[in-house]
Amino acid sequence: MPSHSTPIRGLAALIAAALVACSTSDMRGDGSPANTPPVAESRVAAAAEARRDESERTRREASAKEARTSPLSQAHQAPAATPAITGGIAIAPPAPAMERDASYTGITTRAAPAHPVRRVAQAPVSTFSIDVDTGSYSSVRGLVRRGASVPAAAVRAEEMLNYFSYDDPRPEALGSKLPFAVRTELAPSPWKAGNHLLRIGIQAADPAQDTLPPANLVLLIDVSGSMNIPQSLPLVKEAMLAFVEQLREQDRVAIVTYAGSTRVALPSTPGHEKTRIREAIEALQAGGSTAGASGLRLAYQQARQGYIQGGINRILLATDGDFNVGVTNIDQLKEIVAAERRSGIGLSTLGVGHASYNDALMEAVADVGDGKYSFLDTVAEARKVLVHEFRSTLATVAADVKLQLEFNPAVVKEYRLIGYDNRALREEDFANDRVDAGDIGAGHHVTALYEVTLQGQAGLLPQRRYPANRIEAAAAGRTNELAWLRIRYKAPGSDTSALIEQPVDAKPEAFEQASTDLRFAAAVAGYAQVLAGSAYTGRWTLDDSARLAAASLGRDPHGQRAEFVALVRETSALLARRGGNDTPPIAEFAAPPSR
């Protein structure tokens, strides 16, 4: 992984006790907003106050661990001659040498190169699999609140964008019987004058809970020694107890645990026997090593025994991912999950804890298991995922969803996709129904952002020297179309995909007139790119993201957008305490590249 000098990637100071006040400067020429409206400011302040209480409790719980070594202390260089082993994952020899933040016992990430800027004249088609994971946002939030460094590879822009709800209409509101509705909008980029942001919003249908098919669920819970901290097993137990209250009479749930060995803590039990299920959860205790692969196999065995034809068959894996007994290689574990997925059993992951945490594993197995990766950094997050998002966590409305955009060379000169770095597909994969892609759950929302350079603008790619290498775009064509959007998906249980396609309007709105959804998404994308050390955001800062988000809260019934503003300011305060020290970023353990 190359070393960058961007200060934010070296996050390593204790969080400031007070948040940095939002700037009240005038509207900038690049489109970023000025003063935060008083109502929005009060919502941000209220969210910050509630969050400070939670943050202080979390800091106290983690103080024994954090006190051992300051995040700013000298990092220990990982060995370069032989693979390092952490959390049971074989780590490839770093080149250049990776460094370990001593405040962790081992967080494992897997980097993917960011999408480059592409010339439409040479590569007019962009294809990728959708992703509904949100784990990156809540994991980064937990790290920042603890004053810990944030590995650049743990920052995935799409998971941050998709953490939030947007006001895109559901298909049922439009009188459509499709599993999702699609909305596109175009507005100037706030960080690059002359460029534009294209937002694609996909909103899934959200059937009522009592209309969902019966569920056959297996709760696979890690009870190994690494889970014996307040942010791990105790949080999982509280989350599962809340989840149990959502179960219906027609649902069934089994509980499998694993540590040095595996066992069935609760055979498949009807959802209305809540007392019996609660007692099994409350009896869980942590201790021992982590035979994760054996736990997976036993969980799938239980899921097969209780399989409901036409129903929801899913495993919920709650762990820190610190597998250290038996099969521990990510790609081997993915093969186990992929084989079971083809038999109709899905898998979603619930990550907890930041000690020995394996972010790479949790994301990878959820993706191949046609599930969602969530990270539970607080009890509130656990309730969000397992209670408020109960339907979307369990029920799939569209499977193997692929998005393809063909840009119009008469209108667009260059483009780049923001995020979805490890979800890229080849153009020919789009129509190939044997190529796996992400699923969309009931009520899920997916946001994709492209930064585009229109014809006549300078762009990011230099002019080529030799005329023969300058492939000019078509001068004539449909100038009212920015691009042609195609989406393929399968109905749950089907092997054949259906196609949705529509034009993308080439007429942009002024940034101030764009929807609060687009402007808020731009703020989140800006934050993610600064955290990851992106080369494409120019002089954009965290304070710019905070101001833009605060002025673009829109409807925020659960206060999630206001909380984001507080988080960005807290991150900015961290940098201010460091005095702009341009320390090279600390890179956490890197998982071996995927085959």
C-alpha positions as CSV (number, residue, x, y, z in Angstrom):
1,M,0.0,0.0,0.0
2,P,1.6,3.3,-0.9
3,S,2.3,5.9,1.7
4,H,0.5,9.2,1.5
5,S,1.2,12.3,3.5
6,T,-2.5,13.3,4.0
7,P,-2.8,13.9,7.7
8,I,-6.3,12.4,8.1
9,R,-5.0,8.9,7.2
10,G,-2.7,9.1,10.1
11,L,-5.6,9.6,12.6
12,A,-3.9,8.8,15.9
13,A,-4.6,11.5,18.6
14,L,-7.1,11.5,21.4
15,I,-10.5,13.0,20.5
16,A,-10.9,16.7,21.6
17,A,-13.2,17.2,24.5
18,A,-15.1,19.8,22.7
19,L,-16.3,19.9,19.1
20,V,-15.0,22.5,16.7
21,A,-17.6,25.2,16.0
22,C,-19.0,25.2,12.5
23,S,-17.6,28.0,10.4
24,T,-19.9,30.8,9.5
25,S,-18.1,32.1,6.5
26,D,-19.9,33.2,3.4
27,M,-20.9,30.9,0.5
28,R,-17.7,29.9,-1.3
29,G,-17.3,30.1,-5.0
30,D,-16.9,26.3,-5.3
31,G,-20.5,25.8,-4.2
32,S,-20.0,24.8,-0.5
33,P,-22.7,26.4,1.7
34,A,-22.2,29.1,4.3
35,N,-24.0,29.6,7.5
36,T,-25.8,26.6,9.1
37,P,-29.5,27.4,9.6
38,P,-30.3,27.9,13.3
39,V,-32.8,25.0,13.3
40,A,-30.3,22.6,11.6
41,E,-27.6,23.8,14.1
42,S,-29.9,23.0,17.1
43,R,-30.5,19.5,15.7
44,V,-26.8,19.0,15.3
45,A,-26.1,20.2,18.8
46,A,-28.8,17.8,20.3
47,A,-27.4,14.9,18.4
48,A,-23.9,15.8,19.6
49,E,-25.0,16.0,23.2
50,A,-26.6,12.5,23.1
51,R,-23.6,11.1,21.3
52,R,-21.2,12.6,23.8
53,D,-22.9,10.6,26.6
54,E,-22.6,7.4,24.6
55,S,-19.0,8.2,23.6
56,E,-17.9,8.9,27.2
57,R,-19.3,5.6,28.4
58,T,-17.5,3.8,25.5
59,R,-14.2,5.6,26.4
60,R,-14.4,4.4,30.0
61,E,-15.1,0.8,28.9
62,A,-12.1,0.9,26.6
63,S,-9.7,2.9,28.9
64,A,-7.9,-0.2,30.3
65,K,-6.9,-1.2,26.8
66,E,-6.1,2.3,25.4
67,A,-4.0,3.2,28.5
68,R,-1.5,0.5,27.7
69,T,-0.2,2.3,24.6
70,S,-0.9,5.7,23.2
71,P,-2.0,5.8,19.5
72,L,0.7,8.3,19.0
73,S,3.4,6.0,20.3
74,Q,6.0,4.6,18.0
75,A,4.5,2.0,15.6
76,H,5.9,-1.5,15.4
77,Q,6.9,-2.5,11.9
78,A,5.5,-5.9,10.8
79,P,8.1,-8.5,9.8
80,A,8.9,-8.3,6.1
81,A,10.6,-11.7,5.6
82,T,7.8,-14.1,6.6
83,P,4.0,-13.7,6.6
84,A,2.6,-12.3,9.9
85,I,-0.2,-14.0,11.6
86,T,-2.9,-12.0,13.4
87,G,-6.3,-13.1,14.4
88,G,-5.7,-16.4,12.5
89,I,-5.4,-14.7,9.2
90,A,-2.1,-15.2,7.3
91,I,-0.8,-11.8,6.4
92,A,1.2,-11.4,3.2
93,P,4.7,-9.9,3.6
94,P,4.2,-6.1,3.3
95,A,5.8,-4.3,0.4
96,P,6.5,-1.6,1.2
97,A,6.6,-2.5,4.9
98,M,3.3,-2.1,6.7
99,E,3.1,-0.6,10.2
100,R,0.9,-1.6,13.1
101,D,-0.8,0.9,15.3
102,A,0.1,-0.4,18.8
103,S,-3.3,0.6,20.1
104,Y,-4.8,-2.4,18.3
105,T,-4.2,-6.0,18.9
106,G,-4.8,-6.5,15.2
107,I,-7.4,-4.9,12.8
108,T,-7.3,-6.5,9.4
109,T,-8.3,-4.7,6.2
110,R,-8.2,-5.5,2.5
111,A,-7.5,-2.5,0.2
112,A,-9.0,-2.2,-3.3
113,P,-7.7,0.5,-5.7
114,A,-10.0,3.4,-6.2
115,H,-11.7,3.7,-9.6
116,P,-9.6,5.9,-11.9
117,V,-10.7,8.7,-14.1
118,R,-11.7,7.3,-17.5
119,R,-12.1,8.9,-20.9
120,V,-15.5,8.3,-22.3
121,A,-14.0,8.1,-25.8
122,Q,-12.0,5.0,-24.8
123,A,-14.1,3.5,-22.0
124,P,-17.7,4.6,-22.2
125,V,-19.3,1.8,-20.1
126,S,-19.1,1.5,-16.3
127,T,-20.4,-1.7,-14.7
128,F,-20.5,-2.7,-11.0
129,S,-22.4,-4.7,-8.5
130,I,-24.6,-2.8,-6.0
131,D,-23.7,-3.0,-2.3
132,V,-25.9,-2.4,0.7
133,D,-23.3,-2.8,3.4
134,T,-23.0,-0.1,6.0
135,G,-20.3,-1.5,8.2
136,S,-17.5,0.9,7.1
137,Y,-19.4,4.0,8.4
138,S,-20.2,2.7,11.9
139,S,-16.7,1.1,12.2
140,V,-15.0,4.4,11.3
141,R,-17.3,6.2,13.7
142,G,-16.3,3.9,16.5
143,L,-12.6,4.4,15.7
144,V,-12.9,8.2,15.6
145,R,-14.8,8.3,18.9
146,R,-12.0,6.3,20.6
147,G,-9.3,8.6,19.1
148,A,-7.8,5.6,17.2
149,S,-6.2,5.7,13.8
150,V,-8.5,5.0,10.8
151,P,-7.0,2.6,8.2
152,A,-7.5,4.0,4.8
153,A,-8.6,0.5,3.6
154,A,-11.4,0.5,6.2
155,V,-13.0,3.5,4.5
156,R,-15.5,2.5,1.8
157,A,-17.4,5.5,0.4
158,E,-20.4,3.4,-0.7
159,E,-21.0,2.0,2.7
160,M,-20.9,5.5,4.2
161,L,-23.4,6.8,1.6
162,N,-25.7,3.8,2.0
163,Y,-25.8,4.2,5.8
164,F,-28.3,7.0,5.5
165,S,-31.9,7.2,4.3
166,Y,-32.9,9.3,1.4
167,D,-36.2,10.7,0.1
168,D,-36.3,8.8,-3.1
169,P,-39.8,7.4,-3.7
170,R,-40.5,3.7,-3.3
171,P,-41.9,1.9,-6.3
172,E,-45.3,1.3,-4.6
173,A,-45.7,5.1,-4.2
174,L,-45.2,5.4,-8.0
175,G,-47.8,2.7,-8.8
176,S,-45.0,0.4,-9.9
177,K,-44.8,-3.3,-9.2
178,L,-41.1,-3.5,-9.7
179,P,-39.0,-4.3,-6.7
180,F,-37.3,-0.9,-6.7
181,A,-37.5,2.6,-8.1
182,V,-34.7,4.6,-9.7
183,R,-34.0,8.3,-9.5
184,T,-31.1,10.3,-11.1
185,E,-30.0,13.9,-10.6
186,L,-27.0,16.0,-11.8
187,A,-25.5,19.1,-10.1
188,P,-22.0,20.8,-10.0
189,S,-19.3,19.1,-8.0
190,P,-18.6,21.1,-4.7
191,W,-14.8,20.2,-4.8
192,K,-13.9,20.5,-8.5
193,A,-15.0,23.6,-10.4
194,G,-16.3,22.6,-13.8
195,N,-17.1,19.0,-12.8
196,H,-20.5,17.6,-11.9
197,L,-21.9,14.9,-9.6
198,L,-24.4,12.4,-10.9
199,R,-26.4,10.7,-8.1
200,I,-28.2,7.5,-8.8
201,G,-30.7,6.5,-6.1
202,I,-32.3,3.1,-5.9
203,Q,-35.1,2.7,-3.4
204,A,-36.4,-0.8,-2.7
205,A,-40.0,-1.7,-2.0
206,D,-40.8,-2.2,1.7
207,P,-43.6,-4.8,2.2
208,A,-45.3,-4.9,5.6
209,Q,-43.7,-7.2,8.1
210,D,-46.7,-9.4,8.4
211,T,-46.6,-10.1,4.6
212,L,-43.0,-11.4,4.7
213,P,-42.6,-15.2,4.2
214,P,-41.7,-17.2,7.3
215,A,-38.1,-17.1,8.4
216,N,-35.7,-19.9,9.3
217,L,-32.9,-18.1,11.2
218,V,-29.7,-19.3,12.8
219,L,-27.9,-16.9,15.1
220,L,-24.2,-17.8,14.9
221,I,-22.5,-16.1,17.9
222,D,-18.8,-15.9,18.6
223,V,-18.2,-16.6,22.3
224,S,-14.4,-16.8,22.2
225,G,-12.1,-15.0,24.5
226,S,-11.6,-12.0,22.2
227,M,-15.4,-11.3,22.6
228,N,-15.0,-10.8,26.4
229,I,-15.0,-7.0,26.3
230,P,-18.0,-4.7,26.8
231,Q,-18.1,-3.7,23.1
232,S,-18.4,-7.3,22.0
233,L,-20.4,-10.2,23.5
234,P,-22.4,-8.0,26.0
235,L,-23.4,-5.7,23.1
236,V,-24.3,-8.7,20.9
237,K,-26.5,-10.2,23.7
238,E,-28.4,-6.9,24.1
239,A,-28.8,-6.6,20.4
240,M,-30.1,-10.2,20.0
241,L,-32.6,-9.7,22.9
242,A,-34.1,-6.8,21.1
243,F,-34.1,-8.8,17.9
244,V,-36.1,-11.6,19.5
245,E,-39.0,-9.2,20.2
246,Q,-39.4,-8.8,16.4
247,L,-39.9,-12.5,15.7
248,R,-43.3,-13.7,14.6
249,E,-45.1,-17.0,15.4
250,Q,-44.3,-18.4,12.0
251,D,-40.5,-17.7,12.3
252,R,-38.0,-20.1,13.8
253,V,-34.6,-19.4,15.3
254,A,-31.7,-21.6,16.4
255,I,-28.5,-20.4,18.2
256,V,-25.1,-21.8,17.4
257,T,-22.0,-20.7,19.4
258,Y,-18.4,-21.2,18.8
259,A,-15.1,-20.7,20.7
260,G,-12.5,-23.5,20.9
261,S,-15.4,-25.8,20.0
262,T,-18.9,-25.4,18.7
263,R,-22.3,-26.3,20.0
264,V,-26.0,-25.8,19.4
265,A,-27.1,-23.5,22.3
266,L,-30.7,-23.5,21.1
267,P,-32.3,-25.9,18.7
268,S,-34.7,-24.4,16.1
269,T,-37.5,-22.8,18.2
270,P,-40.7,-21.1,17.1
271,G,-40.6,-17.3,17.3
272,H,-43.4,-17.0,19.8
273,E,-41.4,-18.9,22.5
274,K,-39.6,-15.8,23.4
275,T,-38.8,-16.7,27.0
276,R,-36.9,-19.8,25.9
277,I,-34.9,-17.9,23.3
278,R,-34.1,-15.0,25.7
279,E,-32.8,-17.5,28.3
280,A,-30.5,-19.1,25.8
281,I,-29.1,-15.7,24.8
282,E,-28.7,-14.5,28.4
283,A,-26.7,-17.7,29.3
284,L,-23.9,-17.0,26.7
285,Q,-20.4,-16.4,28.2
286,A,-17.1,-15.7,26.4
287,G,-13.9,-17.7,26.7
288,G,-11.5,-19.8,24.6
289,S,-10.1,-19.7,21.0
290,T,-12.0,-19.1,17.8
291,A,-13.0,-22.0,15.6
292,G,-15.0,-19.8,13.3
293,A,-15.1,-22.2,10.3
294,S,-16.4,-25.1,12.4
295,G,-19.1,-22.7,13.7
296,L,-20.1,-21.8,10.2
297,R,-20.5,-25.5,9.2
298,L,-22.6,-26.2,12.2
299,A,-24.8,-23.2,11.6
300,Y,-25.3,-24.2,8.0
301,Q,-26.2,-27.7,9.2
302,Q,-28.9,-26.2,11.5
303,A,-30.2,-24.0,8.6
304,R,-30.5,-26.9,6.3
305,Q,-32.4,-28.9,8.9
306,G,-34.9,-26.1,9.4
307,Y,-35.0,-25.0,5.7
308,I,-38.3,-23.4,4.7
309,Q,-39.1,-23.7,1.0
310,G,-40.1,-20.3,-0.3
311,G,-39.2,-18.8,3.1
312,I,-36.3,-16.7,4.4
313,N,-33.3,-18.9,5.2
314,R,-30.5,-16.9,6.7
315,I,-27.6,-17.0,9.2
316,L,-26.7,-13.9,11.2
317,L,-23.0,-14.1,12.2
318,A,-22.0,-11.9,15.2
319,T,-18.3,-11.8,15.7
320,D,-15.1,-9.7,15.7
321,G,-13.8,-12.0,12.9
322,D,-10.8,-13.1,14.9
323,F,-10.8,-16.7,13.6
324,N,-7.7,-18.5,14.8
325,V,-8.5,-22.2,14.8
326,G,-9.2,-24.4,11.8
327,V,-9.8,-22.7,8.4
328,T,-8.8,-19.1,8.8
329,N,-8.0,-17.9,5.3
330,I,-10.6,-15.4,3.9
331,D,-10.9,-17.0,0.5
332,Q,-11.4,-20.5,1.9
333,L,-14.1,-19.2,4.2
334,K,-15.7,-17.4,1.2
335,E,-15.8,-20.7,-0.7
336,I,-17.7,-22.3,2.2
337,V,-20.3,-19.5,2.3
338,A,-20.6,-19.4,-1.5
339,A,-21.4,-23.1,-1.7
340,E,-24.2,-22.7,0.9
341,R,-25.5,-19.6,-0.8
342,R,-26.2,-21.6,-3.9
343,S,-28.4,-23.9,-1.9
344,G,-30.6,-21.0,-0.8
345,I,-29.1,-20.1,2.6
346,G,-27.9,-16.5,2.9
347,L,-25.5,-15.0,5.5
348,S,-25.2,-11.5,7.0
349,T,-22.5,-10.3,9.3
350,L,-22.7,-8.2,12.5
351,G,-19.2,-6.9,13.4
352,V,-18.3,-5.9,17.0
353,G,-15.3,-4.7,18.9
354,H,-12.1,-3.1,17.6
355,A,-9.6,-5.4,19.3
356,S,-8.5,-8.1,16.9
357,Y,-11.2,-7.0,14.5
358,N,-11.2,-8.4,11.0
359,D,-13.0,-5.9,8.8
360,A,-11.8,-7.7,5.6
361,L,-13.4,-11.0,6.6
362,M,-16.7,-9.5,7.7
363,E,-17.2,-7.6,4.5
364,A,-16.0,-10.5,2.3
365,V,-18.2,-13.3,3.7
366,A,-21.3,-11.0,3.8
367,D,-20.8,-10.1,0.1
368,V,-20.4,-13.7,-1.0
369,G,-23.3,-14.8,1.2
370,D,-25.7,-12.4,-0.4
371,G,-26.1,-10.6,2.9
372,K,-25.3,-7.2,4.5
373,Y,-22.3,-6.3,6.6
374,S,-23.1,-4.1,9.6
375,F,-20.8,-3.0,12.4
376,L,-22.4,-2.5,15.8
377,D,-20.4,0.1,17.6
378,T,-23.2,1.0,20.1
379,V,-26.4,-0.4,21.4
380,A,-28.3,2.3,19.4
381,E,-26.6,0.9,16.2
382,A,-27.6,-2.6,17.2
383,R,-31.2,-1.5,17.5
384,K,-31.1,0.3,14.2
385,V,-29.9,-2.8,12.4
386,L,-31.9,-5.6,14.2
387,V,-35.0,-3.7,15.1
388,H,-35.7,-0.7,12.9
389,E,-34.3,-2.5,9.8
390,F,-35.6,-5.9,10.7
391,R,-37.3,-6.4,7.3
392,S,-34.3,-5.3,5.2
393,T,-31.9,-7.3,7.3
394,L,-33.8,-10.5,6.5
395,A,-35.9,-10.2,3.4
396,T,-34.5,-9.9,-0.2
397,V,-36.6,-8.1,-2.8
398,A,-34.1,-8.2,-5.7
399,A,-31.1,-10.5,-6.1
400,D,-27.9,-10.2,-8.1
401,V,-28.4,-6.5,-8.8
402,K,-26.0,-5.0,-11.4
403,L,-25.7,-1.5,-12.6
404,Q,-24.3,-0.4,-15.9
405,L,-23.9,3.2,-17.2
406,E,-23.1,3.9,-20.8
407,F,-22.0,7.6,-21.0
408,N,-22.9,9.7,-24.0
409,P,-19.6,10.9,-25.7
410,A,-21.3,13.9,-27.1
411,V,-22.0,15.2,-23.6
412,V,-19.5,13.6,-21.2
413,K,-15.7,13.8,-21.5
414,E,-14.5,11.9,-18.4
415,Y,-16.0,10.1,-15.4
416,R,-15.0,8.3,-12.2
417,L,-17.2,6.2,-9.9
418,I,-16.9,7.1,-6.2
419,G,-16.7,4.0,-4.1
420,Y,-17.7,0.4,-5.0
421,D,-13.9,-0.1,-5.5
422,N,-14.2,-3.9,-4.8
423,R,-17.5,-4.3,-6.7
424,A,-16.4,-3.6,-10.2
425,L,-17.5,-6.0,-13.0
426,R,-16.5,-6.5,-16.5
427,E,-18.8,-5.1,-19.2
428,E,-19.6,-8.7,-20.3
429,D,-20.5,-9.7,-16.7
430,F,-23.6,-7.5,-16.8
431,A,-25.7,-9.8,-18.9
432,N,-24.2,-13.0,-17.6
433,D,-26.6,-14.4,-15.0
434,R,-24.0,-16.8,-13.7
435,V,-22.0,-13.8,-12.3
436,D,-22.9,-13.1,-8.7
437,A,-23.8,-9.6,-7.5
438,G,-25.3,-7.9,-4.5
439,D,-28.9,-8.3,-3.2
440,I,-31.3,-5.5,-2.1
441,G,-33.3,-6.1,1.0
442,A,-36.8,-4.8,1.8
443,G,-36.7,-1.0,2.2
444,H,-33.0,-0.8,1.4
445,H,-31.6,2.3,-0.3
446,V,-28.6,2.3,-2.6
447,T,-26.8,5.4,-3.7
448,A,-24.1,5.7,-6.4
449,L,-22.1,8.8,-7.2
450,Y,-20.2,9.6,-10.3
451,E,-18.0,12.6,-10.8
452,V,-18.2,13.6,-14.5
453,T,-16.5,16.2,-16.7
454,L,-18.7,17.5,-19.4
455,Q,-17.5,18.3,-22.9
456,G,-15.8,21.6,-23.1
457,Q,-14.4,21.5,-19.6
458,A,-10.7,21.0,-18.7
459,G,-11.1,17.6,-16.9
460,L,-8.6,15.7,-14.9
461,L,-6.7,13.9,-17.6
462,P,-4.0,15.7,-19.6
463,Q,-4.1,16.2,-23.3
464,R,-2.0,13.6,-25.1
465,R,1.0,14.7,-27.1
466,Y,0.6,12.7,-30.3
467,P,-2.5,13.3,-32.5
468,A,-2.9,9.6,-33.2
469,N,-3.4,9.0,-29.4
470,R,-6.1,11.6,-29.1
471,I,-9.4,9.8,-29.6
472,E,-12.0,12.5,-30.0
473,A,-15.5,12.0,-28.9
474,A,-18.4,11.9,-31.3
475,A,-19.4,15.5,-32.1
476,A,-23.0,14.7,-32.9
477,G,-25.5,12.7,-30.9
478,R,-28.3,13.0,-28.3
479,T,-27.2,16.0,-26.4
480,N,-30.2,15.8,-24.0
481,E,-28.9,12.4,-22.6
482,L,-26.0,12.3,-20.2
483,A,-26.0,8.5,-20.2
484,W,-28.0,5.4,-20.6
485,L,-28.7,3.5,-17.4
486,R,-29.3,-0.3,-17.3
487,I,-30.0,-2.3,-14.2
488,R,-30.3,-6.1,-14.1
489,Y,-31.8,-8.1,-11.2
490,K,-33.3,-11.4,-10.4
491,A,-36.5,-12.0,-8.5
492,P,-35.8,-14.0,-5.3
493,G,-35.4,-17.7,-6.2
494,S,-35.1,-17.0,-9.9
495,D,-32.1,-17.9,-12.1
496,T,-33.0,-15.5,-14.9
497,S,-32.4,-11.7,-14.7
498,A,-34.8,-9.0,-15.8
499,L,-33.6,-5.7,-17.3
500,I,-34.6,-2.1,-16.4
501,E,-33.2,0.7,-18.6
502,Q,-33.7,4.5,-18.8
503,P,-32.0,7.6,-20.0
504,V,-30.1,10.0,-17.7
505,D,-31.1,13.6,-18.2
506,A,-28.1,15.8,-19.2
507,K,-29.5,19.0,-17.7
508,P,-27.9,19.9,-14.4
509,E,-29.4,21.9,-11.6
510,A,-27.6,24.7,-9.8
511,F,-25.9,23.2,-6.7
512,E,-28.1,25.4,-4.3
513,Q,-31.2,24.1,-6.1
514,A,-30.2,20.4,-6.0
515,S,-32.0,18.1,-3.6
516,T,-30.9,17.9,0.0
517,D,-30.2,14.2,-0.8
518,L,-27.6,15.0,-3.5
519,R,-26.0,17.7,-1.4
520,F,-25.9,15.6,1.7
521,A,-24.5,12.6,-0.3
522,A,-21.8,15.0,-1.6
523,A,-20.8,15.9,1.9
524,V,-20.6,12.2,3.0
525,A,-18.6,11.3,-0.2
526,G,-16.2,14.3,0.5
527,Y,-15.7,13.0,4.1
528,A,-15.0,9.5,2.9
529,Q,-12.5,10.6,0.2
530,V,-10.6,12.9,2.6
531,L,-10.4,10.0,5.1
532,A,-9.1,7.7,2.4
533,G,-6.5,10.2,1.1
534,S,-8.2,10.6,-2.3
535,A,-6.2,12.5,-4.9
536,Y,-9.4,13.8,-6.5
537,T,-10.9,16.2,-4.0
538,G,-8.5,19.1,-4.4
539,R,-8.5,21.5,-1.4
540,W,-11.8,20.1,0.1
541,T,-11.6,19.7,3.8
542,L,-13.5,18.0,6.6
543,D,-14.9,21.4,7.6
544,D,-16.3,21.8,4.1
545,S,-18.1,18.5,4.5
546,A,-19.4,19.5,7.9
547,R,-20.8,22.8,6.6
548,L,-22.3,21.2,3.5
549,A,-24.0,18.4,5.6
550,A,-25.3,20.8,8.2
551,A,-27.0,22.9,5.5
552,S,-28.4,19.7,3.8
553,L,-30.1,17.8,6.6
554,G,-33.5,17.7,5.0
555,R,-35.8,15.3,6.7
556,D,-33.8,13.6,9.5
557,P,-36.4,11.8,11.7
558,H,-33.8,9.6,13.5
559,G,-31.1,12.3,13.8
560,Q,-28.6,10.3,11.7
561,R,-27.6,13.2,9.5
562,A,-27.2,15.6,12.4
563,E,-25.0,12.9,14.1
564,F,-22.9,12.8,11.0
565,V,-22.2,16.5,11.2
566,A,-21.0,16.1,14.8
567,L,-18.8,13.1,13.7
568,V,-17.2,15.2,11.0
569,R,-16.5,18.0,13.4
570,E,-15.1,15.6,15.9
571,T,-12.7,14.2,13.3
572,S,-11.7,17.8,12.3
573,A,-11.0,18.6,16.0
574,L,-8.7,15.6,16.1
575,L,-6.6,17.1,13.3
576,A,-6.7,20.5,15.0
577,R,-5.2,19.0,18.1
578,R,-2.4,17.5,16.1
579,G,-1.6,20.9,14.7
580,G,-1.6,19.8,11.1
581,N,1.3,17.4,11.8
582,D,1.9,15.7,8.4
583,T,2.7,12.3,9.9
584,P,2.6,9.3,7.4
585,P,-0.6,7.3,7.8
586,I,-0.5,4.2,10.0
587,A,-1.6,1.2,7.9
588,E,-3.2,-1.7,9.7
589,F,-2.7,-5.4,8.9
590,A,-3.4,-6.0,5.2
591,A,-5.3,-9.2,4.3
592,P,-3.8,-11.1,1.3
593,P,-5.3,-10.0,-2.0
594,S,-8.3,-11.9,-3.2
595,R,-7.9,-14.5,-5.8
